[in-house]
Amino acid sequence: MEHDTLGRLLPDGVDPREADELDATWRLLGAIDAPPPDSERMRARLDAVVDAVEHTHLPARPRLFGSYVLQGLAAAAVLVIGIGIGWFAGSERYAGSERTRPTLTATGPATNAGAASELAAMRSEMHDLREMVSLSLMQQQSASERIKGVTWTGQLDRPSGEVVSALLDALMHDPNVNVRLATIDALEHFASRDDVRRGTIQAVQSQPSPLVQIALIDFMVKTNERESAATLRRIAMDPQANDAVRARAAWGLQQLG
Amino acid sequence: MHAVRKGDVAKLGLLFERYHRPLFDFLARMTGNAAVAEDLVQDVFVRVLKYRATWRDEGRFETWLFRIARNARADYFRSRSLDEPIDEAAGQASHAPLAIDTLARDREVARLQQALMLLREDKRELIVLARYRGMKLEEIADLLGVEVGTVKVRIHRAVKDLRDIFLRLNERPSWNTTHSVGSFPTA
């Protein structure tokens, strides 16, 4: 390693005797070994992930399946199978290495804890993969692919801020009306979040499409979003607004009481 | 990374081959647990895929990668603290497995490892990056978002604290090597 001695890493003015003492400690640190990684097992797990992602990106495959629902199921199946194989293979290898390791103190409960940890890690990976697939699809050029990405977010129990941001961004800026409408449906799952409430209220004022505006007003009524009342009142009284939107905003105000 | 960012996700394998060992070493030394480190390395590469669009050419790739690794580790321990108690993974050296050896130097190394795991996390991280990853001061400064001079001061404090803990452990009269000598737990 590059820093075998500490001297150059210390600030100026350190007492030379102290520097020597610290350097002795620094040198001794070099004697602490870290275990080597199980590269083969780690690579197998990564390949399962890559395989799953590649399958979700193949443009020709969806046409073979015909239905968008089937595509989603197929992608999910590939994910589960791929990761499952990797996990199983990893567990086998892990068990083998445990048997040959003489210094370990791990016993039954520790093994169970290890399995639970693996399972938790797998769940976490599945969640990450779903997020990744959603985000990847939402960046596609094709509007239908983006709608798929938006709909995939419905499978997430606790989406990251990035997913919610991507949905709000699509709601505000996606050029396709159908994508924006799909986004409103998807955001219903996360309506309790502050950023979603704020984002939808902001979006209803800036939407160029009356269809999307009406869908957003319905969203606010459905989620009982009372903070939107002032915005709805403004739209209802705006002579520049589309007639249908104004009427819907007035209706929304009544519903919210 | 250019290819991965453009969508050639199969190229992630090349990045893995090049970087998984240093990442694993960093995470194993930080967590004190090989199994946790493996999971975290996996998580790092999943995040690379997920956030590949955020990588910018002008930045050093390894720094970006280690930034992801730091976040992955922090997220891991944050989520664990909500769900279950952290046992060996938190780097508590009393759980470290044992390679019994009566040689004085081995005991000394074991105590130093114990001290390293007892050191505050941010200080341990500095030592791991500088001593074991061989990162330059400028690279560490970039990774942590501080000035080079600040890194020097922090390294000084970190090694000083480490030495203090190490000396205190040495003062223990009946230190039992079977609770100290260390490689890393694997589960």
Contacts between the chains, C-beta under 8 A, distances in Angstrom:
chain1	res1	chain2	res2	distance
A	1	B	131	6.8
A	1	B	132	6.5
A	1	B	133	7.8
A	1	B	134	4.1
A	2	B	134	3.7
A	2	B	136	7.4
A	3	B	130	5.4
A	3	B	131	6.0
A	3	B	134	6.0
A	6	B	155	7.8
A	6	B	159	6.4
A	9	B	130	5.9
A	9	B	137	6.6
A	9	B	152	6.2
A	9	B	155	5.0
A	9	B	156	8.0
A	10	B	152	6.2
A	10	B	155	6.9
A	10	B	156	5.2
A	11	B	149	6.7
A	11	B	152	4.2
A	11	B	153	5.3
A	11	B	156	5.8
A	14	B	156	6.3
A	18	B	160	7.8
A	21	B	163	6.6
A	22	B	156	7.6
A	22	B	159	4.7
A	22	B	160	6.4
A	22	B	163	6.1
A	25	B	112	7.1
A	25	B	159	6.1
A	25	B	162	6.3
A	25	B	163	4.6
A	25	B	166	6.4
A	26	B	131	6.6
A	26	B	159	6.1
A	28	B	108	6.7
A	28	B	109	6.6
A	28	B	112	5.4
A	29	B	112	6.5
A	29	B	116	7.3
A	29	B	127	6.9
A	29	B	131	5.1
A	29	B	132	7.8
A	30	B	131	7.2
A	31	B	105	7.4
A	31	B	109	4.5
A	31	B	112	7.8
A	32	B	29	8.0
A	32	B	109	6.0
A	32	B	112	6.5
A	32	B	113	4.9
A	32	B	116	7.1
A	32	B	182	7.3
A	33	B	183	6.4
A	34	B	24	7.9
A	34	B	25	5.1
A	34	B	28	4.8
A	34	B	29	5.5
A	34	B	132	7.3
A	34	B	183	7.9
A	34	B	184	6.6
A	35	B	28	6.3
A	35	B	34	4.8
A	35	B	183	5.5
A	35	B	184	5.0
A	35	B	186	7.2
A	36	B	21	7.9
A	37	B	20	6.3
A	37	B	21	6.2
A	37	B	24	3.9
A	37	B	25	8.0
A	37	B	28	7.8
A	37	B	34	7.6
A	37	B	37	7.5
A	37	B	38	6.5
A	37	B	41	7.1
A	38	B	38	6.6
A	39	B	20	6.5
A	39	B	21	7.5
A	41	B	38	7.5
A	42	B	16	7.6
A	42	B	20	6.1
A	42	B	24	7.8
A	42	B	38	5.8
A	42	B	41	6.1
A	42	B	42	6.4
A	43	B	13	7.3
A	43	B	16	6.4
A	43	B	17	7.8
A	43	B	20	7.8
A	45	B	42	5.4
A	46	B	12	6.9
A	46	B	13	7.0
A	46	B	16	5.4
A	46	B	42	6.6
A	46	B	45	5.5
A	47	B	13	7.0
A	49	B	42	7.8
A	49	B	45	7.4
A	49	B	46	5.9
A	49	B	49	7.2
A	50	B	9	5.3
A	50	B	10	6.1
A	50	B	12	5.6
A	50	B	13	6.8
A	50	B	49	7.8
A	53	B	9	5.0
A	53	B	49	6.3
A	54	B	9	5.8
A	54	B	10	6.7
A	57	B	7	6.8
A	57	B	9	7.5
A	94	B	186	7.9
A	97	B	186	7.5
A	98	B	186	7.4
A	98	B	187	7.7
A	101	B	186	7.2
A	103	B	97	5.4
A	103	B	98	5.9
A	103	B	99	5.3
A	103	B	100	8.0
A	103	B	183	7.3
A	104	B	97	5.7
A	104	B	186	7.0
A	105	B	97	5.9
A	105	B	98	6.9
A	106	B	185	7.8
A	106	B	186	7.6
A	106	B	187	5.4
A	110	B	187	5.6
A	111	B	187	6.9
A	113	B	87	7.6
A	113	B	187	6.8
A	114	B	35	6.5
A	114	B	187	3.7
A	117	B	35	6.8
A	117	B	36	7.7
A	117	B	39	7.4
A	117	B	187	7.4
A	120	B	83	7.9
A	121	B	39	4.5
A	121	B	42	7.4
A	121	B	43	8.0
A	124	B	43	7.3
A	124	B	79	7.9
A	125	B	42	6.9
A	125	B	43	7.5
A	125	B	46	6.4
A	128	B	43	7.3
A	128	B	46	5.0
A	128	B	47	7.5
A	128	B	50	6.7
A	129	B	46	7.1
A	131	B	50	6.7
A	132	B	46	6.9
A	132	B	49	5.9
A	132	B	50	4.5
A	135	B	50	6.6
A	139	B	53	7.2
